[in-house]
Amino acid sequence: MIRLAVRCRPEQAELVLAELVALVPGGVEEERGEGYVEYAIYGPPGELPALPEIRAAAGRGLVEVVTTEVPDDWADRWRDFHEPVTVGSGRLVVRPSWERDGGGDAAFEIVIDPGRAFGTGAHATTRRCLELLLDLADRGLGRGALADWGTGSGVLAIAAAKLGWAPVVACDHEQAAIEAATANARANDVEVAVRRVNLREQAPPPAAAVTANLTAPLLLSLAARMAAGAIAAPDRLVVSGLLARELDEGNAAFGAAGLAPETELAGGDWAALLLTR
């Protein structure tokens, strides 16, 4: 197994992450140190992107790219670092399949194994989207059609289906994500229609409620297309992937599309928004 790590300056981290996720939709490990941010991906030899692709993607933000071999038992050892994620005081739990007890008396449980598609619930952006979905459901608003734009593993779409939204449709541009989301929905016994859509070039599936855990450049692009009338704005939009310092820019962009912030979740580096029309 190979570990490929990219280090960049903190001010370039978001740009580098956006480009890396486009190359590798699987889970990206993030480590922050003094004066740098490191993103790492894992895979067998020959399955990771070539170094020239990584260097081109990272562009001006690149500090260094390093590849190292990891122990042969890594596939088992990495499980030690993946624990159940709890949301809403433990009412919703996302756990890997080998953790049989996800935290006791959770009302909603989602089983997601880390894999090639992003989203186990552990990242702050995913957790905050789950918190906002749970809050909507608690207020009796967890019903009607919902679309998950950029679904990755399908965790948000699966959560929405378990919380009461129907029908639920999810989309992503990566085949690995399509396969993962389809399999995960089946494993969690929920109905989610999964489609392949390139959000940069195609219109995403419309719905009254939308979740979009995406990179900031893509979120701002979608907001501009909504404002121009190329994409229908939903009644409720849950977005994450914005840095806390980008909240004002995000609010302004979606405000131009007729969406106003109802709830903001911020703390640390990342933020999430519930916007309503």
N, C-alpha and C positions, 0 to 999 in steps of 0.2 A: 504494500500500500504506500502511496506517495502523498506527502503533504506539500502543497504549493502555497506559499505565503507571499502576499504583496504588502509592502509597507509604504505609506504615504504620509504627507503632512496633514495634520488635523483639518486645516481649512480646505483641503482637496478631497477629504474622505467621502463626502456624499457623491461627488462626481465619479470617483473611482468605484464606489460600491454600485452605482447605477450601471456602469459599464460592465462590471464583473457579473452582476446578476443577469444581464442580457446574454453573456457568454455561458454562464453556469447557473441555471435556475435552482440548483440544489442548495442545501443549507450552507451558508457562508459563516464561518466562525469569525468573531470580531474580538480583538484585543486592543485596548488603549493603554499607551504608555506615555512617558514624558516626551512630548514633542513628536509623537507619531501615532498612527492608527494602523493596525495590521489586520488584513483579511486573509483567511486561510480556507482552502478547499481540499478535499481528500478524494482519492480515487485510485484505481489500479493503474499501473503503467500503460500508457497508450490511450487512456480514456479521458485524461485531463486536457484542457486547451494547450496548444503549443505556446512556448514562451514568447515568440513574436506576437501572437494574438493578445496575450496578457499585457505585454509592454505597450502595444498600440492602444489597447483599451484604456490603460491607466494614464497614458499621455503625460501631461505636464506634472501631474500629481505624483508620479512614480518616484519612490526613493530606492527601492530594491525589490527584486523578485528572487525568492530562495525556494529550492525544492529539497526536501529531506525524506528519507525512508522512515516509515514508522514500523513498530514491531508487528510481527506476523499475527499476533493475537489482538491487534488493535480493534478488529471487528467485534470482539467480545468486550474489550476493555472500555471502549467509548460509551458502552451502555451505562457505566457507572456515573457518567456526567449528565445523563438525561433522567430527570425526575418529573413526577406529575406536576402540572401547573394548575393552580387553583385561582378562580375568579369569583368575585362576589361573595367573599367570606366563605369560600368552599362550596358554594352552591353549584358551580360549574367546574368540572375538572377535565383537563386534557392529559391523558396518560399514555405511555408506550405500552405495547401489548404484554411485555414481560412484567409490568407492575400490576399485579392482580388487585391490589387495594389502592385505589386512586385517592383515598383521603376520607373514607368513611361514608358520610350520609349525603353525598352530592346528589342534587336533584337531577342534574344533567351530566352525563359522562361521555366523553369523546375519546376514542382510541386512535392514536396517530403514531406510527413509528417514524423516526427520522429516516429520511431517504433522499432521493434525488430532487425532490420538489420542496421549495421553501415553505415552512410553516408547521411548527410543532406546538405553537402557543407560547413558547419560551421567550421569544423576542418581545421587547417592550411594545413595539408597534402592533403585534398580533394580540397581546394581552389587552391593550387598551381598546382595540376594536371589539373584542369579546365583552369587555366591561360595558361598552356602549350598547351592544346588542342585548345584553342581559337587562340593562336599564330600560330599554324600549319595551322588551317583553314584560317586565314588571309593571309597566304603565299601561298594559293592555294593547300595545301597538305592535306586537309580534305576530302579525297576520298579513295576508295578502302576498303578492309576488315580490320576490327579492332576487337581485342579481349580484353576484360577487365577481368584480372585475379584477383580473390578475389573481386567480384562485390559488396557485401553487399547489400545496397538498390538499386543498379543499377544506381546511379546518374551519374557516369562517362560514362557508356555505353549509357545512355539516351542522355547525352550531345553530345557524339560522333555522334549518329544517327541524332540529330537535326542539327549538324554542317556539315553533309554531308557524313560521312563515311557509307559504306554499302558493304556487309552485316556486321552487328555487332553481335558478340556472347559474352556472359558473363558467367562466371563460379564462383562457390563458393562451399564449402564443407558442408555448413549448410543449412538444409531444410528451416529454417526461412528466410534465405537470398534468396533462390531460389523463394520462394513464394512472398517475398516482391519485388524483382527485376521484376518478371513477372507482378505483379499487377501494379507496378509503370510505367513500359514501356507501358502497356495498357492504363493507365490513362493519359500518356503524348502523346499517339497516335503515337508511333514509333515502328518499328520492331526491336526487340532484341531477339535473341535465347538464352535462359538461360539453362545452363547445370550444373549438379552436378559433381564437380571434386575436389578431395582432392589433392591440389597442393604439399603436402609433399610426396605423394606416386605415383601420376599419372601425365602423361604429360598433360599440359594445351593445349587448342585449339590453333593452330598456326594461325598467320595472319601477314600481312605486317606491321601493326601497333599494338602495344600492350600498354595498360595501366595497371599498377600494383601498387596499393596503399596498401602496405603490411608492415608487421613488418620487421625490418632489418635482423633478422636471416633467415626468409623465402626468402627474396630478395637475400641474399648471397648464399643460397642453390640453388635457381633457376639459378643464375649466374654460379655457379660451374657446374651444369648439362648442361647448354648451352656450356660452355667451353669444356666439355667432349663429346659433340655431342649427348647427350640424349634428348635434347630439341632444336628445331630449333630457332635460334636467329632471331628476327624480323628486318626489315629494320629500324624501328623507335620504340623506347621504352621509354615510360613516366613512371618514377618510383618515388614514394614517400613513406615515412615511415622511412627514414633515418634521424637520428639526424645530425645536421650541422657538428658535429665533426667526423661523420662517412663518410663524402663525399669522402675522399681520399680512404678509404677502398672499398666503393661502386664502385668508378671509376676503381680501380684496378681489382676488381672482374669481372665487366662487360667488362673491357678492354681485359681480358683473353679470353672472348667469341667473340672478334672482334667488340665490340661496343665502340664508342668514345663519350665523352660528348660534346654536342653541346650547350646546355643551362643549367645553374645552377640557381636555385632560392633558396636562403637561407636568413635567417633573423629570429631571435629568436631561438627556439630550433630545428625546423624542416627544412628539405631541400627537394627539388625535382630536378630531372634530366630529360633532354631529351637527349637520347643517340641514335646515328645513326650508321649504318653499311655501 
